[in-house]
């Protein structure tokens, strides 16, 4: 299987970043990116992203085009500040009680309760037939997709779920458009499916949260760092209806990642046993920056909390986790994995499944 790895590696070390989705919780990923782009010894070869991860990835790519790593950091901060400003007009806000007790939850917000209830009773085709989405307007105003397409310094892969086939579609950087980004973030309970070339798409998290295999085929770096914001493990059995739905969503949006990690672990084992040729298949060093210990304290409603103080809180958590990870593991980049896949699958039960990815363009 011939591969085109594109650019030659540069800097002391290089990595690929895989960014999960999670609404406002994507501000944690903003913090991770802010710290990574600050690290002069490190080059980010490519980014894959889904939903909020897709927005982070596209904003960072435009920033790279404008002014390299510093431009990426500046663009990310400007984008999240714009998200916060746009959210000020939303009726979905924390209640005075939550503000008083310092909770980031929106569970007692009348606006959130109404929105949540309506989304469970009626289709967005009934509630929002015109497809009004303020976030789409913000992304359209903020992102110059010509710059994204022409940023040759970094690979970019955005995933969305084909509604008709149930398969993941991976869009490569020259294909990425406003519709692609919004498709990647299209929760079907809230928004009408986004059509691209006549095909309807929903949130990429259902089948690729985030996708990993484009790195294997196209990136010169053999290290993948997953920025994990959806908890894999949540102790206890949820009893409240909202908690049950939250945990179901976490399981659903982690299933594709676990499937891909299981496949990579299987390939590594076959290469080690000599059943697969190392000339045709790559061993990838797998890493994870896991914010889930902090994310466990946040409920699902906080994913639509766009207050600047909350976003900055998450950014600072992301920076701290990334800084700690770099301090502990920088020397292991390009040497070995720091994510023990065997231990992961001993702790997390996951079903075997075929890895089916519909690439947005022909593989070389």
C-alpha positions as a printed NumPy array, in Angstrom:
array([[  0.   ,   0.   ,   0.   ],
       [  1.823,   3.101,  -1.24 ],
       [  1.609,   6.166,   0.931],
       [  2.395,   9.817,   0.422],
       [  3.545,  11.305,   3.714],
       [  3.801,  14.793,   2.219],
       [  6.107,  17.23 ,   4.018],
       [  9.36 ,  16.288,   5.664],
       [  9.425,  16.43 ,   9.444],
       [ 10.856,  19.529,  11.112],
       [ 11.705,  20.72 ,  14.641],
       [ 13.068,  18.446,  17.377],
       [  9.886,  16.376,  17.62 ],
       [  6.637,  16.168,  15.663],
       [  3.153,  14.917,  16.466],
       [ -0.361,  14.623,  15.098],
       [ -3.256,  15.917,  17.209],
       [ -6.672,  14.234,  17.319],
       [ -9.364,  16.485,  18.815],
       [-12.66 ,  15.254,  20.241],
       [-15.918,  17.172,  20.155],
       [-17.869,  18.333,  23.171],
       [-19.481,  21.739,  22.72 ],
       [-18.122,  24.378,  25.089],
       [-15.891,  21.713,  26.61 ],
       [-13.83 ,  22.178,  23.457],
       [-12.314,  25.15 ,  25.285],
       [-10.259,  22.557,  27.192],
       [ -8.821,  21.548,  23.819],
       [ -8.16 ,  25.22 ,  23.069],
       [ -5.922,  25.246,  26.144],
       [ -4.081,  22.115,  25.015],
       [ -3.485,  23.625,  21.578],
       [ -2.359,  26.915,  23.113],
       [  0.342,  25.085,  25.079],
       [  1.353,  22.849,  22.18 ],
       [  1.764,  25.731,  19.741],
       [  3.823,  27.521,  22.389],
       [  6.343,  24.646,  22.51 ],
       [  9.199,  25.588,  20.159],
       [ 10.653,  22.066,  20.208],
       [  7.451,  20.573,  18.818],
       [  5.903,  20.63 ,  15.34 ],
       [  2.258,  19.739,  14.746],
       [  2.163,  17.895,  11.438],
       [ -1.584,  17.378,  11.202],
       [ -4.827,  17.769,  13.118],
       [ -8.031,  15.788,  12.921],
       [-11.146,  17.146,  14.561],
       [-14.798,  16.472,  15.131],
       [-17.524,  18.936,  16.121],
       [-15.923,  21.446,  18.543],
       [-12.628,  19.709,  17.756],
       [-13.208,  20.474,  14.075],
       [-13.716,  24.152,  14.862],
       [-10.54 ,  24.249,  16.939],
       [ -8.667,  22.519,  14.128],
       [ -9.928,  24.835,  11.379],
       [ -9.31 ,  27.997,  13.428],
       [ -5.769,  26.823,  14.245],
       [ -5.132,  26.076,  10.561],
       [ -6.189,  29.576,   9.517],
       [ -3.969,  31.025,  12.248],
       [ -1.043,  28.945,  11.013],
       [ -1.554,  30.371,   7.538],
       [ -1.558,  33.94 ,   8.882],
       [  1.356,  33.817,  11.312],
       [  2.552,  30.325,  12.151],
       [  2.187,  28.962,  15.683],
       [  1.674,  32.412,  17.199],
       [ -1.056,  33.074,  14.673],
       [ -2.768,  29.812,  15.638],
       [ -2.756,  30.777,  19.322],
       [ -4.105,  34.255,  18.599],
       [ -6.816,  32.925,  16.295],
       [ -7.997,  30.373,  18.852],
       [ -8.341,  32.979,  21.584],
       [-10.177,  35.356,  19.237],
       [-12.541,  32.594,  18.14 ],
       [-13.501,  31.491,  21.644],
       [-13.951,  35.096,  22.71 ],
       [-16.31 ,  35.532,  19.748],
       [-18.227,  32.424,  20.849],
       [-18.629,  33.943,  24.296],
       [-19.772,  37.312,  22.953],
       [-22.323,  35.624,  20.668],
       [-23.612,  33.589,  23.603],
       [-24.453,  36.718,  25.578],
       [-27.617,  37.113,  23.505],
       [-28.736,  33.541,  24.225],
       [-31.551,  32.869,  26.738],
       [-29.625,  29.756,  27.822],
       [-27.693,  31.047,  30.833],
       [-26.865,  29.929,  34.342],
       [-29.536,  30.583,  36.914],
       [-28.78 ,  33.028,  39.761],
       [-28.639,  30.031,  42.118],
       [-25.91 ,  28.313,  40.083],
       [-23.985,  31.573,  39.842],
       [-24.246,  32.008,  43.627],
       [-22.907,  28.522,  44.343],
       [-20.229,  28.648,  41.654],
       [-21.685,  25.824,  39.537],
       [-21.059,  25.858,  35.78 ],
       [-24.189,  23.75 ,  35.217],
       [-27.239,  24.989,  33.322],
       [-29.571,  22.346,  34.741],
       [-31.635,  24.953,  36.596],
       [-31.609,  27.444,  33.721],
       [-35.178,  27.971,  32.432],
       [-33.835,  28.547,  28.913],
       [-31.838,  25.307,  28.967],
       [-34.696,  23.288,  30.465],
       [-37.054,  24.497,  27.727],
       [-34.52 ,  23.876,  24.948],
       [-33.733,  20.396,  26.27 ],
       [-37.4  ,  19.464,  26.601],
       [-38.308,  20.695,  23.132],
       [-35.391,  18.821,  21.528],
       [-36.744,  15.57 ,  23.016],
       [-40.319,  16.131,  21.836],
       [-39.986,  17.616,  18.355],
       [-37.695,  17.506,  15.348],
       [-35.53 ,  20.488,  14.374],
       [-37.378,  20.32 ,  11.051],
       [-40.504,  21.32 ,  13.002],
       [-38.937,  23.667,  15.561],
       [-36.434,  25.379,  13.275],
       [-37.551,  24.916,   9.654],
       [-35.376,  27.817,   8.464],
       [-32.257,  26.19 ,   9.919],
       [-31.239,  29.246,  11.937],
       [-27.882,  28.606,  13.632],
       [-25.979,  31.547,  15.159],
       [-22.834,  29.421,  15.402],
       [-22.864,  28.957,  11.626],
       [-22.968,  32.73 ,  11.167],
       [-20.058,  33.133,  13.578],
       [-17.911,  30.506,  11.826],
       [-18.73 ,  31.985,   8.407],
       [-17.67 ,  35.433,   9.59 ],
       [-14.543,  34.254,  11.392],
       [-13.023,  31.675,   9.017],
       [-11.494,  32.377,   5.624],
       [-11.675,  28.93 ,   4.069],
       [ -9.33 ,  29.91 ,   1.238],
       [ -6.625,  30.404,   3.877],
       [ -7.475,  27.019,   5.39 ],
       [ -7.213,  25.311,   2.009],
       [ -3.852,  26.948,   1.286],
       [ -2.182,  26.273,   4.648],
       [  0.379,  23.761,   3.424],
       [  2.199,  23.654,   6.766],
       [ -0.321,  21.388,   8.449],
       [ -2.596,  18.535,   7.454],
       [ -6.264,  18.837,   8.372],
       [ -8.943,  16.131,   8.554],
       [-12.556,  16.797,   9.535],
       [-15.087,  14.01 ,  10.033],
       [-18.863,  13.936,   9.624],
       [-21.365,  11.06 ,   9.646],
       [-23.16 ,  10.154,   6.429],
       [-26.822,   9.959,   7.493],
       [-27.756,   7.509,   4.741],
       [-24.888,   5.024,   5.068],
       [-23.976,   5.519,   8.72 ],
       [-20.317,   5.721,   7.719],
       [-17.712,   8.333,   8.576],
       [-16.674,  10.731,   5.83 ],
       [-13.245,  12.314,   6.272],
       [-12.752,  15.661,   4.544],
       [ -9.158,  16.645,   3.773],
       [ -7.971,  20.242,   4.069],
       [ -8.695,  21.395,   0.457],
       [-12.265,  20.067,   0.821],
       [-13.029,  21.772,   4.124],
       [-15.785,  24.369,   3.845],
       [-18.343,  26.066,   6.07 ],
       [-20.785,  23.228,   5.361],
       [-18.165,  20.623,   6.287],
       [-17.455,  22.245,   9.65 ],
       [-21.146,  22.625,  10.447],
       [-21.85 ,  19.038,   9.356],
       [-19.158,  17.835,  11.741],
       [-20.982,  19.648,  14.572],
       [-24.574,  18.833,  13.553],
       [-26.403,  17.226,  16.471],
       [-29.555,  15.765,  14.86 ],
       [-31.751,  16.559,  17.858],
       [-30.92 ,  20.266,  17.488],
       [-30.18 ,  20.961,  13.819],
       [-31.295,  19.834,  10.39 ],
       [-28.798,  17.593,   8.594],
       [-26.205,  19.507,   6.57 ],
       [-26.212,  18.552,   2.895],
       [-22.923,  18.446,   0.993],
       [-23.146,  17.578,  -2.703],
       [-26.65 ,  16.242,  -2.09 ],
       [-25.635,  13.961,   0.804],
       [-26.941,  14.624,   4.334],
       [-24.479,  14.609,   7.241],
       [-24.73 ,  14.62 ,  11.031],
       [-22.181,  15.125,  13.776],
       [-18.896,  13.341,  13.103],
       [-18.743,  12.101,  16.686],
       [-21.038,   9.181,  15.93 ],
       [-18.483,   7.455,  13.696],
       [-15.163,   9.262,  14.205],
       [-14.521,  11.131,  17.445],
       [-11.892,  11.852,  16.281],
       [-10.615,   9.94 ,  13.246],
       [ -7.087,   8.532,  13.522],
       [ -6.383,   6.625,  10.312],
       [ -5.67 ,   9.607,   8.03 ],
       [ -2.517,  10.173,  10.096],
       [ -1.326,   6.679,   9.305],
       [ -1.792,   7.172,   5.569],
       [ -0.714,  10.775,   5.119],
       [  1.42 ,  12.188,   7.942],
       [  5.213,  11.907,   8.251],
       [  4.835,  11.832,  12.05 ],
       [  4.291,   8.465,  13.711],
       [  2.95 ,   9.944,  16.961],
       [ -0.748,  10.583,  17.601],
       [ -1.827,  12.609,  20.624],
       [ -5.553,  12.267,  21.388],
       [ -7.118,  15.127,  23.326],
       [ -9.81 ,  13.281,  25.291],
       [-12.66 ,  15.345,  26.754],
       [-15.453,  12.732,  26.879],
       [-14.913,  10.462,  29.917],
       [-14.352,   6.811,  29.072],
       [-15.055,   5.758,  32.65 ],
       [-17.776,   7.227,  34.852],
       [-18.206,   5.302,  38.127],
       [-21.692,   4.458,  39.293],
       [-25.051,   3.94 ,  37.626],
       [-26.894,   7.081,  36.549],
       [-30.419,   7.192,  37.954],
       [-31.862,  10.507,  36.756],
       [-33.187,  10.719,  33.193],
       [-30.801,  13.523,  32.256],
       [-27.811,  11.684,  33.742],
       [-28.744,   8.527,  31.843],
       [-28.893,  10.46 ,  28.576],
       [-25.569,  12.155,  29.344],
       [-23.817,   8.834,  29.965],
       [-25.408,   7.296,  26.867],
       [-24.021,  10.188,  24.794],
       [-20.551,   9.743,  26.292],
       [-20.575,   6.034,  25.469],
       [-21.836,   6.697,  21.944],
       [-19.281,   9.387,  21.191],
       [-16.396,   7.298,  22.558],
       [-17.357,   4.089,  20.74 ],
       [-15.694,   5.018,  17.437],
       [-12.47 ,   6.06 ,  19.192],
       [-12.32 ,   2.787,  21.115],
       [-12.958,   0.861,  17.889],
       [-10.101,   2.625,  16.123],
       [ -7.731,   2.162,  19.068],
       [ -8.629,  -1.525,  19.179],
       [ -7.841,  -1.823,  15.457],
       [ -4.497,  -0.053,  15.872],
       [ -3.639,  -2.327,  18.807],
       [ -4.491,  -5.366,  16.678],
       [ -2.319,  -4.125,  13.786],
       [  0.59 ,  -3.487,  16.154],
       [  0.272,  -7.019,  17.489],
       [  0.229,  -8.525,  13.996],
       [  3.315,  -6.533,  12.987],
       [  5.114,  -7.639,  16.146],
       [  4.201, -11.275,  15.427],
       [  5.387, -10.958,  11.814],
       [  1.932, -11.575,  10.367],
       [  1.953,  -8.12 ,   8.754],
       [  4.878,  -6.444,   7.041],
       [  6.325,  -3.352,   8.703],
       [  7.011,  -2.069,   5.196],
       [  3.29 ,  -1.924,   4.403],
       [  1.856,  -1.082,   7.817],
       [  3.04 ,   1.479,  10.356],
       [  3.495,   1.244,  14.081],
       [  2.101,   4.466,  15.55 ],
       [  3.089,   5.796,  18.951],
       [ -0.179,   6.499,  20.758],
       [ -0.58 ,   9.168,  23.426],
       [ -3.502,  10.769,  25.257],
       [ -3.99 ,  14.044,  27.082],
       [ -6.937,  13.138,  29.251],
       [ -8.958,  15.9  ,  30.855],
       [-11.674,  13.541,  31.944],
       [-10.901,  13.686,  35.664],
       [-11.86 ,  17.356,  35.527],
       [-14.644,  16.79 ,  32.996],
       [-16.326,  14.259,  35.297],
       [-17.261,  17.186,  37.531],
       [-19.12 ,  18.904,  34.672],
       [-22.574,  17.823,  33.568],
       [-23.853,  17.73 ,  29.997],
       [-25.649,  21.063,  30.276],
       [-22.335,  22.893,  30.701],
       [-21.495,  21.962,  27.099],
       [-23.681,  24.894,  26.028],
       [-22.342,  27.304,  28.652],
       [-20.452,  29.947,  26.682],
       [-19.606,  32.345,  29.52 ],
       [-16.113,  33.738,  29.095],
       [-15.149,  32.856,  32.681],
       [-16.098,  29.213,  32.043],
       [-14.242,  29.041,  28.742],
       [-11.121,  30.525,  30.32 ],
       [-11.427,  28.042,  33.201],
       [-11.458,  25.168,  30.714],
       [ -8.615,  26.709,  28.696],
       [ -6.467,  26.918,  31.799],
       [ -7.251,  23.301,  32.663],
       [ -6.243,  22.266,  29.14 ],
       [ -2.992,  24.215,  29.303],
       [ -2.149,  22.666,  32.669],
       [ -2.815,  19.116,  31.422],
       [ -0.775,  19.694,  28.251],
       [  2.078,  21.26 ,  30.203],
       [  2.139,  18.313,  32.596],
       [  2.041,  15.841,  29.708],
       [  4.922,  17.544,  27.916],
       [  6.974,  17.597,  31.106],
       [  6.368,  13.901,  31.725],
       [  6.512,  12.524,  28.186],
       [  8.322,  14.832,  25.759],
       [ 11.36 ,  12.524,  25.577],
       [  9.111,   9.596,  24.655],
       [  7.698,  11.304,  21.561],
       [  9.017,   9.498,  18.439],
       [ 10.336,   6.733,  20.726],
       [  7.397,   4.86 ,  22.244],
       [  3.731,   5.047,  23.124],
       [  2.683,   6.541,  26.427],
       [ -0.887,   5.247,  26.08 ],
       [ -0.989,   1.571,  27.068],
       [ -3.679,   0.194,  24.777],
       [ -3.58 ,  -3.214,  26.44 ],
       [ -4.281,  -1.706,  29.836],
       [ -6.948,   0.527,  28.329],
       [ -8.892,  -2.423,  26.968],
       [ -8.481,  -4.369,  30.199],
       [-10.223,  -1.462,  31.95 ],
       [-12.802,  -0.54 ,  29.294],
       [-15.057,  -3.128,  27.707],
       [-15.559,  -2.49 ,  24.037],
       [-17.131,  -4.45 ,  21.222],
       [-15.099,  -5.529,  18.229],
       [-16.126,  -3.763,  15.072],
       [-14.943,  -3.158,  11.562],
       [-13.173,   0.105,  10.957],
       [-15.105,   1.593,   8.047],
       [-13.97 ,   4.998,   6.915],
       [-15.141,   6.693,   3.753],
       [-12.296,   8.981,   2.776],
       [-13.143,  12.319,   1.291],
       [-10.551,  11.952,  -1.444],
       [ -8.697,   9.102,  -3.085],
       [ -5.805,   7.637,  -1.115],
       [ -2.513,   7.739,  -2.941]])
